Amino acid sequence: MTRKTDIAPEDEMGADMTGALKDQADARKAFAKGVAIRGKDGARMVLSGHVIIVCRDPGMRRAGIEHKALHVWRHGELTRAQIDRIAADTETFAVIEVG
């Protein structure tokens, strides 16, 4: 009996996307124009430069902001210090900087 590996080969469909993106330059090129967030109300396009904050505990305050479950911030609406403070709490927040 052979042991099944937990890691899918890169050439196989469904392989981990981060494995396919060899470095940050590839990622920046792939997401340069933006990303789409899909939800029950359809897709919402988020342009490059925006910051997506996902909060696992809506109403939580961090960096002087009361957070919703999901919010998209335009480029420049948050300072680098605010983004860093929010991103430091990985248990509660996911911070996605687009492009």
N, C-alpha and C positions, 0 to 999 in steps of 0.2 A: 504494500500500500504506500502511495506517495503522499507526502504532506502538502497540503494546499498552502500557498503563500498568501500573505495578507496584502501584498502590493501588486497592483495590476501593471502589466507591461505598458510602457509609454505608447506603443503603437496600437494598443487595444482600445476600442470604443469605451468611453466611461472612465478612462485613466484620469487621475487627478490633474486638474487644470494647472495647478501651481507647478507640477512637474513638467508640463508642456511649455510653460513660460520660463525660459532659461535664465533670464535676469530682469532687472528692473526696467531696462530699456525696452525689452519686448512687451512688458506689462504696460508701460506708458504709451507705447505705440498702439497696442490693442484697445486701450480704453481712452484714447486721446480725445475723442468726440463726446464721450459720456457713457452712461450705463442706463439700463431700464430697470425700474423697480416694479415688479408685478404683484398685484394684490387683488382683492375681491372686486375693486372698482376698475380693474384694467391695469394697463401699464402707464408708468409715469417716467418720462425721460429726465435724467439728471445730468446736466452738462459738466464738462471738465472744469475743475476749480472749486466745485461745490463740495461740501462736507455732509455726509450722511451720519446721523447719530441714532443708534438703536439702543433703547433703554429697557432693560429686563424688569425694571421696577418703576413704572411710570409714576411721576410725581416726585421722584428723587431729585434733590438739589445737588448740583455740582458746578463749580466754576461760576457761581452767581446766577445760575439758570435752573428753573424748574422744568424737568424734561418730560416730554411726551414719549409714548412707546417708540415712535419713529418721527424724525424731523430732518428736513433737508435745509441746510444753511447755505446761503449764497456766499461766493468768494468774498472774503473780507468782513463778513458779519461776526466771525469769531476771531479772537486773537490767537496767536500761536500758543501762548501760555494757557488759554482756556482749553484749546484742543488737547494739549499735553496733559492737563489736569484731568480731563474727562477720560482720555485714553488710558491713563494710569490705573483707573478702576476697571480692570478687565472682567471682574465678576459681574458688574452691573451694566457696563457699556461696551458696545462695539462701535468703533469710529472708522468710517470708510472715507478716505480722501480720494475723490474721483479725479483721474488723470494726473 
